[in-house]
Amino acid sequence: MKHEFRWKTAILGLFLVLSTACTSQYRNHGYVPPDEDLQNIVVGVDTRATVDDVVGPPTTGGVLSDGNYYYVRSRVRHYGALRPEVIDRQVLAVSFDQSDVVANIERFGLQDGQVVVLSRRVTDSSVEGNGFLRQVLGNIGRLDPSTLFN
């Protein structure tokens, strides 16, 4: 009787673990100001300082000299062992003119985006496949004794 209770408990525990492993988990990353806060910003009137005060500084700024603001929020779905999937992304772009006055406010969604293929530029390393001892012994002939005692 006691042995049967253990088996039932183990099967129930395994079922609970498997059922929770197949449950979708959602994670939110980033911040985009709500529309109510954006209504307080007037294009052509407000400045960069006003935007900082009203909605806060962004997590990402433009890399060019113009320094536009980009607020990004993503919602990612994790499901079991599958690759995480971005199910929602909002990008709010606030651009400024040369005198730091708001020139435009644009909102983009996941449907507006384009897939950008990133180029991986990796420097080929000559140390791959060489063990520590081989690297040390290989450097013995390259030592210049005149530089050792300066």
C-alpha positions in Angstrom: 0.0 0.0 0.0 2.8 2.4 0.9 4.7 1.5 -2.3 1.6 2.3 -4.4 1.2 5.7 -2.7 4.8 6.6 -3.7 4.2 5.7 -7.3 1.0 7.8 -7.5 2.8 10.7 -5.9 5.7 10.4 -8.3 3.4 10.3 -11.3 1.4 13.3 -10.0 4.6 15.2 -9.5 5.9 14.3 -13.0 2.6 15.4 -14.5 2.7 18.8 -12.7 6.3 19.4 -13.8 5.5 18.5 -17.4 2.3 20.6 -17.5 4.1 23.7 -16.2 7.0 23.2 -18.6 4.6 23.5 -21.5 3.0 26.7 -20.3 3.7 29.9 -22.1 5.7 32.5 -20.2 5.6 36.1 -21.3 8.4 38.7 -20.5 8.2 42.4 -21.1 11.3 44.4 -21.8 11.7 48.1 -22.2 9.4 51.1 -21.8 7.3 53.2 -24.1 5.5 56.3 -22.7 1.7 56.1 -22.8 -0.3 58.3 -25.1 -1.6 60.4 -22.2 2.0 61.5 -21.5 2.8 62.1 -25.1 -0.2 64.5 -25.5 1.7 66.9 -23.2 4.5 67.2 -25.7 3.9 69.8 -28.5 5.8 69.3 -31.8 7.7 72.4 -32.7 7.3 74.0 -29.2 8.8 71.6 -26.6 12.5 70.9 -26.2 14.6 67.9 -25.3 14.6 69.0 -21.7 10.8 69.1 -21.7 10.6 65.6 -23.1 13.0 64.4 -20.3 10.8 66.0 -17.7 7.4 64.7 -19.1 8.2 61.2 -20.2 11.7 60.6 -19.0 15.0 59.9 -20.8 15.0 56.9 -23.2 17.0 53.8 -22.8 18.3 54.2 -26.3 19.5 57.3 -28.1 20.5 57.9 -31.7 24.1 57.2 -32.5 24.4 60.0 -35.0 25.0 63.6 -33.9 21.3 64.5 -34.0 20.7 62.4 -30.8 17.1 61.4 -31.4 15.2 59.5 -28.7 14.0 55.9 -29.1 11.8 54.2 -26.6 11.5 50.5 -27.2 9.2 47.9 -25.6 9.0 44.2 -26.5 6.9 41.3 -25.3 8.5 37.9 -25.7 6.8 34.6 -25.5 8.8 31.6 -24.1 7.2 28.2 -24.7 9.0 25.1 -23.4 12.2 24.3 -25.2 11.3 26.3 -28.3 13.1 29.5 -29.3 11.6 32.6 -27.7 9.3 34.5 -30.0 8.8 38.3 -30.1 5.0 38.7 -30.2 4.8 42.5 -29.8 7.2 45.4 -30.2 6.6 49.1 -30.0 9.1 51.7 -30.9 8.5 55.4 -30.2 10.9 57.8 -32.0 11.1 61.4 -30.9 13.3 63.4 -33.3 14.7 66.8 -32.7 15.9 69.6 -35.0 19.3 71.5 -34.7 18.1 73.6 -31.8 16.8 70.6 -29.7 13.1 71.4 -30.4 10.8 68.3 -31.0 10.5 67.9 -34.8 8.4 64.7 -34.9 7.0 61.9 -32.8 6.5 58.5 -34.6 5.3 55.2 -33.3 6.2 51.9 -35.0 4.9 48.4 -34.3 6.3 45.0 -35.0 4.4 44.9 -38.3 6.3 48.1 -39.5 9.7 46.5 -38.9 12.0 44.8 -41.3 14.3 42.0 -40.6 17.9 43.2 -40.4 20.5 40.6 -41.1 23.4 41.3 -38.9 26.9 40.7 -40.3 29.2 38.8 -37.9 32.7 40.0 -38.4 34.9 37.6 -36.4 38.6 37.8 -36.4 40.2 34.5 -37.0 42.2 33.4 -34.0 45.4 31.4 -34.6 45.2 30.1 -31.0 42.3 27.7 -31.7 43.4 24.1 -31.5 46.7 25.0 -29.7 47.0 24.0 -26.1 48.6 26.1 -23.4 51.9 24.2 -23.5 52.2 24.5 -27.3 51.6 28.2 -27.1 54.3 28.6 -24.4 56.8 26.5 -26.2 56.1 28.2 -29.5 57.0 31.6 -28.0 60.4 30.5 -26.8 62.1 31.2 -30.1 60.4 34.6 -30.4 61.9 36.1 -27.2 64.4 38.9 -27.5 66.9 38.7 -24.6 67.8 42.4 -24.9 64.3 43.4 -23.9 64.2 41.2 -20.8 66.4 43.2 -18.5 65.6 46.8 -19.3 
